[in-house]
Amino acid sequence: MSSVHAFFMFSGVVALIISWLVLLIYSSNEDFAWGLCTLLLPPLSYIYGLFRWNKAREPILIAVAGWVMIWIAAAAK
C-alpha cells in the first residue's frame, strides 16, 4: 500500500470517527435514550441522522466522504 492509499484510508477512518462522535453529541442532546443507543450501537447514530436530517446533515456528509475515501484507498491497489 502506497503512502497515498494509506493517507486516504487513515483520513476516511478519522472522518467516520469524527462523524460518529458528532452524531453521538447531537443524539444525546435531543434524548438520553438515543444517545445511549448510539453509544452502544454506532450504526444507530447514522439511522438517527437520516431521520433528523435537518439537524445532522453535516456529520452524515462527513461520513459519506469518509466512506468514499476508504473506498478509493481499497479500490486503487
Jmol script that loads the backbone (N, CA, C; Angstrom):
load data "model"
ATOM      1  N   MET A   1       0.857  -1.171   0.000  1.00  0.00           N
ATOM      2  CA  MET A   1       0.000   0.000   0.000  1.00  0.00           C
ATOM      3  C   MET A   1       0.902   1.233   0.000  1.00  0.00           C
ATOM      4  N   SER A   2       0.654   2.111  -0.946  1.00  0.00           N
ATOM      5  CA  SER A   2       1.473   3.319  -1.034  1.00  0.00           C
ATOM      6  C   SER A   2       1.050   4.324   0.043  1.00  0.00           C
ATOM      7  N   SER A   3       1.837   5.356   0.150  1.00  0.00           N
ATOM      8  CA  SER A   3       1.546   6.355   1.180  1.00  0.00           C
ATOM      9  C   SER A   3       0.264   7.129   0.862  1.00  0.00           C
ATOM     10  N   VAL A   4      -0.061   7.288  -0.410  1.00  0.00           N
ATOM     11  CA  VAL A   4      -1.302   7.974  -0.776  1.00  0.00           C
ATOM     12  C   VAL A   4      -2.511   7.149  -0.361  1.00  0.00           C
ATOM     13  N   HIS A   5      -2.447   5.842  -0.600  1.00  0.00           N
ATOM     14  CA  HIS A   5      -3.550   4.965  -0.209  1.00  0.00           C
ATOM     15  C   HIS A   5      -3.696   4.916   1.308  1.00  0.00           C
ATOM     16  N   ALA A   6      -2.582   4.878   2.006  1.00  0.00           N
ATOM     17  CA  ALA A   6      -2.622   4.874   3.472  1.00  0.00           C
ATOM     18  C   ALA A   6      -3.211   6.182   4.003  1.00  0.00           C
ATOM     19  N   PHE A   7      -2.861   7.297   3.359  1.00  0.00           N
ATOM     20  CA  PHE A   7      -3.409   8.575   3.770  1.00  0.00           C
ATOM     21  C   PHE A   7      -4.919   8.605   3.574  1.00  0.00           C
ATOM     22  N   PHE A   8      -5.406   8.119   2.413  1.00  0.00           N
ATOM     23  CA  PHE A   8      -6.842   8.083   2.166  1.00  0.00           C
ATOM     24  C   PHE A   8      -7.553   7.167   3.163  1.00  0.00           C
ATOM     25  N   MET A   9      -6.962   6.032   3.472  1.00  0.00           N
ATOM     26  CA  MET A   9      -7.572   5.104   4.423  1.00  0.00           C
ATOM     27  C   MET A   9      -7.628   5.735   5.821  1.00  0.00           C
ATOM     28  N   PHE A  10      -6.531   6.316   6.249  1.00  0.00           N
ATOM     29  CA  PHE A  10      -6.484   6.955   7.563  1.00  0.00           C
ATOM     30  C   PHE A  10      -7.472   8.121   7.638  1.00  0.00           C
ATOM     31  N   SER A  11      -7.490   8.954   6.602  1.00  0.00           N
ATOM     32  CA  SER A  11      -8.405  10.099   6.592  1.00  0.00           C
ATOM     33  C   SER A  11      -9.860   9.650   6.602  1.00  0.00           C
ATOM     34  N   GLY A  12     -10.166   8.583   5.885  1.00  0.00           N
ATOM     35  CA  GLY A  12     -11.528   8.062   5.876  1.00  0.00           C
ATOM     36  C   GLY A  12     -11.961   7.543   7.233  1.00  0.00           C
ATOM     37  N   VAL A  13     -11.081   6.823   7.897  1.00  0.00           N
ATOM     38  CA  VAL A  13     -11.400   6.300   9.227  1.00  0.00           C
ATOM     39  C   VAL A  13     -11.567   7.435  10.230  1.00  0.00           C
ATOM     40  N   VAL A  14     -10.706   8.438  10.162  1.00  0.00           N
ATOM     41  CA  VAL A  14     -10.818   9.587  11.057  1.00  0.00           C
ATOM     42  C   VAL A  14     -12.129  10.333  10.797  1.00  0.00           C
ATOM     43  N   ALA A  15     -12.501  10.490   9.534  1.00  0.00           N
ATOM     44  CA  ALA A  15     -13.760  11.163   9.205  1.00  0.00           C
ATOM     45  C   ALA A  15     -14.949  10.389   9.761  1.00  0.00           C
ATOM     46  N   LEU A  16     -14.913   9.065   9.683  1.00  0.00           N
ATOM     47  CA  LEU A  16     -16.003   8.257  10.233  1.00  0.00           C
ATOM     48  C   LEU A  16     -16.089   8.388  11.753  1.00  0.00           C
ATOM     49  N   ILE A  17     -14.958   8.390  12.412  1.00  0.00           N
ATOM     50  CA  ILE A  17     -14.952   8.522  13.869  1.00  0.00           C
ATOM     51  C   ILE A  17     -15.471   9.893  14.286  1.00  0.00           C
ATOM     52  N   ILE A  18     -15.034  10.931  13.601  1.00  0.00           N
ATOM     53  CA  ILE A  18     -15.500  12.283  13.930  1.00  0.00           C
ATOM     54  C   ILE A  18     -16.996  12.411  13.693  1.00  0.00           C
ATOM     55  N   SER A  19     -17.474  11.873  12.575  1.00  0.00           N
ATOM     56  CA  SER A  19     -18.912  11.972  12.297  1.00  0.00           C
ATOM     57  C   SER A  19     -19.723  11.204  13.332  1.00  0.00           C
ATOM     58  N   TRP A  20     -19.230  10.055  13.774  1.00  0.00           N
ATOM     59  CA  TRP A  20     -19.948   9.294  14.792  1.00  0.00           C
ATOM     60  C   TRP A  20     -19.984  10.060  16.121  1.00  0.00           C
ATOM     61  N   LEU A  21     -18.864  10.672  16.483  1.00  0.00           N
ATOM     62  CA  LEU A  21     -18.838  11.436  17.737  1.00  0.00           C
ATOM     63  C   LEU A  21     -19.782  12.631  17.689  1.00  0.00           C
ATOM     64  N   VAL A  22     -19.821  13.328  16.559  1.00  0.00           N
ATOM     65  CA  VAL A  22     -20.731  14.467  16.446  1.00  0.00           C
ATOM     66  C   VAL A  22     -22.178  13.996  16.489  1.00  0.00           C
ATOM     67  N   LEU A  23     -22.483  12.892  15.812  1.00  0.00           N
ATOM     68  CA  LEU A  23     -23.847  12.352  15.873  1.00  0.00           C
ATOM     69  C   LEU A  23     -24.195  11.880  17.278  1.00  0.00           C
ATOM     70  N   LEU A  24     -23.228  11.367  17.993  1.00  0.00           N
ATOM     71  CA  LEU A  24     -23.459  10.965  19.381  1.00  0.00           C
ATOM     72  C   LEU A  24     -23.810  12.181  20.235  1.00  0.00           C
ATOM     73  N   ILE A  25     -23.120  13.272  20.018  1.00  0.00           N
ATOM     74  CA  ILE A  25     -23.420  14.500  20.765  1.00  0.00           C
ATOM     75  C   ILE A  25     -24.803  15.017  20.406  1.00  0.00           C
ATOM     76  N   TYR A  26     -25.126  15.053  19.109  1.00  0.00           N
ATOM     77  CA  TYR A  26     -26.444  15.530  18.683  1.00  0.00           C
ATOM     78  C   TYR A  26     -27.564  14.666  19.248  1.00  0.00           C
ATOM     79  N   SER A  27     -27.400  13.358  19.178  1.00  0.00           N
ATOM     80  CA  SER A  27     -28.468  12.475  19.665  1.00  0.00           C
ATOM     81  C   SER A  27     -28.577  12.533  21.188  1.00  0.00           C
ATOM     82  N   SER A  28     -27.468  12.699  21.884  1.00  0.00           N
ATOM     83  CA  SER A  28     -27.526  12.798  23.347  1.00  0.00           C
ATOM     84  C   SER A  28     -28.198  14.083  23.795  1.00  0.00           C
ATOM     85  N   ASN A  29     -27.979  15.160  23.043  1.00  0.00           N
ATOM     86  CA  ASN A  29     -28.619  16.423  23.389  1.00  0.00           C
ATOM     87  C   ASN A  29     -30.129  16.370  23.181  1.00  0.00           C
ATOM     88  N   GLU A  30     -30.572  15.601  22.203  1.00  0.00           N
ATOM     89  CA  GLU A  30     -32.008  15.522  21.950  1.00  0.00           C
ATOM     90  C   GLU A  30     -32.711  14.586  22.932  1.00  0.00           C
ATOM     91  N   ASP A  31     -32.144  13.400  23.138  1.00  0.00           N
ATOM     92  CA  ASP A  31     -32.793  12.427  24.011  1.00  0.00           C
ATOM     93  C   ASP A  31     -31.730  11.494  24.581  1.00  0.00           C
ATOM     94  N   PHE A  32     -31.797  11.238  25.870  1.00  0.00           N
ATOM     95  CA  PHE A  32     -30.814  10.378  26.525  1.00  0.00           C
ATOM     96  C   PHE A  32     -30.849   8.963  25.958  1.00  0.00           C
ATOM     97  N   ALA A  33     -32.025   8.467  25.640  1.00  0.00           N
ATOM     98  CA  ALA A  33     -32.141   7.105  25.104  1.00  0.00           C
ATOM     99  C   ALA A  33     -31.456   6.985  23.747  1.00  0.00           C
ATOM    100  N   TRP A  34     -31.635   7.985  22.875  1.00  0.00           N
ATOM    101  CA  TRP A  34     -30.945   7.966  21.586  1.00  0.00           C
ATOM    102  C   TRP A  34     -29.439   8.021  21.791  1.00  0.00           C
ATOM    103  N   GLY A  35     -28.992   8.832  22.712  1.00  0.00           N
ATOM    104  CA  GLY A  35     -27.564   8.925  22.984  1.00  0.00           C
ATOM    105  C   GLY A  35     -26.983   7.612  23.478  1.00  0.00           C
ATOM    106  N   LEU A  36     -27.713   6.943  24.353  1.00  0.00           N
ATOM    107  CA  LEU A  36     -27.243   5.656  24.859  1.00  0.00           C
ATOM    108  C   LEU A  36     -27.238   4.596  23.764  1.00  0.00           C
ATOM    109  N   CYS A  37     -28.263   4.594  22.938  1.00  0.00           N
ATOM    110  CA  CYS A  37     -28.324   3.623  21.829  1.00  0.00           C
ATOM    111  C   CYS A  37     -27.203   3.855  20.828  1.00  0.00           C
ATOM    112  N   THR A  38     -26.931   5.107  20.504  1.00  0.00           N
ATOM    113  CA  THR A  38     -25.867   5.367  19.543  1.00  0.00           C
ATOM    114  C   THR A  38     -24.482   5.125  20.133  1.00  0.00           C
ATOM    115  N   LEU A  39     -24.357   5.221  21.448  1.00  0.00           N
ATOM    116  CA  LEU A  39     -23.084   4.899  22.084  1.00  0.00           C
ATOM    117  C   LEU A  39     -22.829   3.396  22.038  1.00  0.00           C
ATOM    118  N   LEU A  40     -23.854   2.613  22.317  1.00  0.00           N
ATOM    119  CA  LEU A  40     -23.691   1.163  22.374  1.00  0.00           C
ATOM    120  C   LEU A  40     -23.746   0.497  21.005  1.00  0.00           C
ATOM    121  N   LEU A  41     -24.506   1.074  20.078  1.00  0.00           N
ATOM    122  CA  LEU A  41     -24.646   0.529  18.725  1.00  0.00           C
ATOM    123  C   LEU A  41     -24.389   1.653  17.717  1.00  0.00           C
ATOM    124  N   PRO A  42     -23.133   1.868  17.340  1.00  0.00           N
ATOM    125  CA  PRO A  42     -22.799   3.009  16.484  1.00  0.00           C
ATOM    126  C   PRO A  42     -23.584   3.118  15.173  1.00  0.00           C
ATOM    127  N   PRO A  43     -23.979   2.037  14.507  1.00  0.00           N
ATOM    128  CA  PRO A  43     -24.773   2.232  13.284  1.00  0.00           C
ATOM    129  C   PRO A  43     -26.108   2.934  13.537  1.00  0.00           C
ATOM    130  N   LEU A  44     -26.629   2.859  14.755  1.00  0.00           N
ATOM    131  CA  LEU A  44     -27.878   3.554  15.053  1.00  0.00           C
ATOM    132  C   LEU A  44     -27.726   5.062  14.978  1.00  0.00           C
ATOM    133  N   SER A  45     -26.523   5.570  15.181  1.00  0.00           N
ATOM    134  CA  SER A  45     -26.334   7.012  15.088  1.00  0.00           C
ATOM    135  C   SER A  45     -26.569   7.492  13.668  1.00  0.00           C
ATOM    136  N   TYR A  46     -26.217   6.692  12.687  1.00  0.00           N
ATOM    137  CA  TYR A  46     -26.446   7.090  11.298  1.00  0.00           C
ATOM    138  C   TYR A  46     -27.922   6.968  10.934  1.00  0.00           C
ATOM    139  N   ILE A  47     -28.609   6.022  11.505  1.00  0.00           N
ATOM    140  CA  ILE A  47     -30.060   5.939  11.307  1.00  0.00           C
ATOM    141  C   ILE A  47     -30.729   7.151  11.939  1.00  0.00           C
ATOM    142  N   TYR A  48     -30.279   7.522  13.122  1.00  0.00           N
ATOM    143  CA  TYR A  48     -30.787   8.734  13.761  1.00  0.00           C
ATOM    144  C   TYR A  48     -30.544   9.944  12.857  1.00  0.00           C
ATOM    145  N   GLY A  49     -29.347  10.031  12.300  1.00  0.00           N
ATOM    146  CA  GLY A  49     -29.012  11.158  11.442  1.00  0.00           C
ATOM    147  C   GLY A  49     -29.867  11.238  10.193  1.00  0.00           C
ATOM    148  N   LEU A  50     -30.236  10.101   9.656  1.00  0.00           N
ATOM    149  CA  LEU A  50     -31.090  10.113   8.468  1.00  0.00           C
ATOM    150  C   LEU A  50     -32.502  10.566   8.802  1.00  0.00           C
ATOM    151  N   PHE A  51     -32.980  10.214   9.988  1.00  0.00           N
ATOM    152  CA  PHE A  51     -34.314  10.654  10.387  1.00  0.00           C
ATOM    153  C   PHE A  51     -34.332  12.108  10.856  1.00  0.00           C
ATOM    154  N   ARG A  52     -33.220  12.618  11.311  1.00  0.00           N
ATOM    155  CA  ARG A  52     -33.106  14.006  11.764  1.00  0.00           C
ATOM    156  C   ARG A  52     -32.181  14.769  10.816  1.00  0.00           C
ATOM    157  N   TRP A  53     -32.458  14.686   9.531  1.00  0.00           N
ATOM    158  CA  TRP A  53     -31.582  15.238   8.503  1.00  0.00           C
ATOM    159  C   TRP A  53     -31.326  16.732   8.705  1.00  0.00           C
ATOM    160  N   ASN A  54     -32.330  17.466   9.144  1.00  0.00           N
ATOM    161  CA  ASN A  54     -32.160  18.914   9.305  1.00  0.00           C
ATOM    162  C   ASN A  54     -31.145  19.258  10.390  1.00  0.00           C
ATOM    163  N   LYS A  55     -30.979  18.408  11.383  1.00  0.00           N
ATOM    164  CA  LYS A  55     -30.012  18.650  12.457  1.00  0.00           C
ATOM    165  C   LYS A  55     -28.663  17.996  12.173  1.00  0.00           C
ATOM    166  N   ALA A  56     -28.675  16.857  11.509  1.00  0.00           N
ATOM    167  CA  ALA A  56     -27.462  16.041  11.399  1.00  0.00           C
ATOM    168  C   ALA A  56     -26.961  15.904   9.963  1.00  0.00           C
ATOM    169  N   ARG A  57     -27.184  16.908   9.149  1.00  0.00           N
ATOM    170  CA  ARG A  57     -26.764  16.830   7.746  1.00  0.00           C
ATOM    171  C   ARG A  57     -25.244  16.786   7.620  1.00  0.00           C
ATOM    172  N   GLU A  58     -24.531  17.663   8.321  1.00  0.00           N
ATOM    173  CA  GLU A  58     -23.083  17.755   8.182  1.00  0.00           C
ATOM    174  C   GLU A  58     -22.360  16.475   8.604  1.00  0.00           C
ATOM    175  N   PRO A  59     -22.685  15.876   9.765  1.00  0.00           N
ATOM    176  CA  PRO A  59     -21.992  14.632  10.125  1.00  0.00           C
ATOM    177  C   PRO A  59     -22.275  13.482   9.149  1.00  0.00           C
ATOM    178  N   ILE A  60     -23.480  13.436   8.596  1.00  0.00           N
ATOM    179  CA  ILE A  60     -23.784  12.383   7.627  1.00  0.00           C
ATOM    180  C   ILE A  60     -22.953  12.590   6.364  1.00  0.00           C
ATOM    181  N   LEU A  61     -22.813  13.827   5.923  1.00  0.00           N
ATOM    182  CA  LEU A  61     -21.999  14.102   4.741  1.00  0.00           C
ATOM    183  C   LEU A  61     -20.524  13.821   5.002  1.00  0.00           C
ATOM    184  N   ILE A  62     -20.057  14.070   6.220  1.00  0.00           N
ATOM    185  CA  ILE A  62     -18.680  13.732   6.581  1.00  0.00           C
ATOM    186  C   ILE A  62     -18.493  12.216   6.549  1.00  0.00           C
ATOM    187  N   ALA A  63     -19.483  11.473   7.017  1.00  0.00           N
ATOM    188  CA  ALA A  63     -19.397  10.013   6.986  1.00  0.00           C
ATOM    189  C   ALA A  63     -19.373   9.501   5.550  1.00  0.00           C
ATOM    190  N   VAL A  64     -20.170  10.084   4.691  1.00  0.00           N
ATOM    191  CA  VAL A  64     -20.162   9.684   3.278  1.00  0.00           C
ATOM    192  C   VAL A  64     -18.792   9.962   2.667  1.00  0.00           C
ATOM    193  N   ALA A  65     -18.227  11.126   2.971  1.00  0.00           N
ATOM    194  CA  ALA A  65     -16.890  11.451   2.465  1.00  0.00           C
ATOM    195  C   ALA A  65     -15.852  10.465   2.996  1.00  0.00           C
ATOM    196  N   GLY A  66     -15.993  10.066   4.258  1.00  0.00           N
ATOM    197  CA  GLY A  66     -15.080   9.071   4.826  1.00  0.00           C
ATOM    198  C   GLY A  66     -15.180   7.740   4.123  1.00  0.00           C
ATOM    199  N   TRP A  67     -16.399   7.292   3.846  1.00  0.00           N
ATOM    200  CA  TRP A  67     -16.567   6.029   3.127  1.00  0.00           C
ATOM    201  C   TRP A  67     -16.020   6.111   1.707  1.00  0.00           C
ATOM    202  N   VAL A  68     -16.162   7.262   1.071  1.00  0.00           N
ATOM    203  CA  VAL A  68     -15.606   7.437  -0.282  1.00  0.00           C
ATOM    204  C   VAL A  68     -14.086   7.355  -0.237  1.00  0.00           C
ATOM    205  N   MET A  69     -13.463   7.974   0.754  1.00  0.00           N
ATOM    206  CA  MET A  69     -12.006   7.909   0.877  1.00  0.00           C
ATOM    207  C   MET A  69     -11.538   6.478   1.142  1.00  0.00           C
ATOM    208  N   ILE A  70     -12.260   5.750   1.985  1.00  0.00           N
ATOM    209  CA  ILE A  70     -11.895   4.363   2.242  1.00  0.00           C
ATOM    210  C   ILE A  70     -12.067   3.523   0.982  1.00  0.00           C
ATOM    211  N   TRP A  71     -13.126   3.766   0.234  1.00  0.00           N
ATOM    212  CA  TRP A  71     -13.355   3.016  -0.999  1.00  0.00           C
ATOM    213  C   TRP A  71     -12.246   3.302  -2.020  1.00  0.00           C
ATOM    214  N   ILE A  72     -11.842   4.554  -2.126  1.00  0.00           N
ATOM    215  CA  ILE A  72     -10.762   4.912  -3.052  1.00  0.00           C
ATOM    216  C   ILE A  72      -9.472   4.206  -2.653  1.00  0.00           C
ATOM    217  N   ALA A  73      -9.182   4.196  -1.366  1.00  0.00           N
ATOM    218  CA  ALA A  73      -7.944   3.547  -0.891  1.00  0.00           C
ATOM    219  C   ALA A  73      -7.984   2.042  -1.122  1.00  0.00           C
ATOM    220  N   ALA A  74      -9.139   1.433  -0.957  1.00  0.00           N
ATOM    221  CA  ALA A  74      -9.235  -0.022  -1.119  1.00  0.00           C
ATOM    222  C   ALA A  74      -9.304  -0.431  -2.586  1.00  0.00           C
ATOM    223  N   ALA A  75      -9.915   0.395  -3.416  1.00  0.00           N
ATOM    224  CA  ALA A  75     -10.096   0.021  -4.820  1.00  0.00           C
ATOM    225  C   ALA A  75      -8.845   0.239  -5.664  1.00  0.00           C
ATOM    226  N   ALA A  76      -8.033   1.182  -5.300  1.00  0.00           N
ATOM    227  CA  ALA A  76      -6.870   1.530  -6.117  1.00  0.00           C
ATOM    228  C   ALA A  76      -5.615   0.861  -5.579  1.00  0.00           C
ATOM    229  N   LYS A  77      -5.539  -0.446  -5.724  1.00  0.00           N
ATOM    230  CA  LYS A  77      -4.347  -1.167  -5.258  1.00  0.00           C
ATOM    231  C   LYS A  77      -3.360  -1.363  -6.375  1.00  0.00           C
TER     232      LYS A  77
END
end "model"
wireframe off; spacefill off
backbone 0.3
color backbone group
